[in-house]
């Protein structure tokens, strides 16, 4: 899967671009996920819209030495 990040003028990641083929594969795989995983994804989406999540870079700082 090839993913291209869309960034703003400050270099902050604001979106993701991927091929339609990869997008359809993601949709298909989402249909086979267990219900608790689907609920977790939906909760993450809601929290993201409310600004309650951290960026990947911020989370990964915790694991860098």
N, C-alpha and C positions, 0 to 999 in steps of 0.2 A: 504494500500500500504506500502510495506516495502522498504526502501531506505537505501543503504549503501554508505557512502561517501568514496571516495578514496583520501588519503592524501599523500603528499610528506614527505620527511625526516624532514621537518620543521613543519609539522602539518598543512600545507596549503591545503585546499580542492582543488583537481584538477579534480575530476570527480565524477560521480554518477553511482551506479550500482543498477539495479532493475530487477525483474523477467520479463521474456518474456510476461507473462500474463498481468502484470501491464503496460508494454511497449505498448502492443497492445491496451489496454484500453485507454491509453493516446492518441494514434494515432486516435482511433475512436472518442474520445471527441474533438480532434482538428478539425475534419471535421464538427462539428456542431457550431463552434465558429463564431461569426459575423466577417465580413471582416475587420473591423477596429481593432479588437483584433488580428487577424492573422497578420496584417501589423505591429502592435506594437511588437509582438513576433519576427517577422523577423528583425525589426529594432534593437531590443535588442540583437539578435544573431550577427548581423553585428558589433554592437558597442563592444560586448564582444570579438570578434575576433580581433578588433583593439585596445583592451586594454582600452576602454573608460568607462568601468563600474567599480563600486565599489563592494567589497565583501559584502555578507550578514552581516557578523560581523561588518563591518565598517558602514553600513547603520543603523544597529540596535543600535549602540552606541548613535545615535541621540535620541532614544526613551527611553534609560535607565536613571534611576535617580540616 
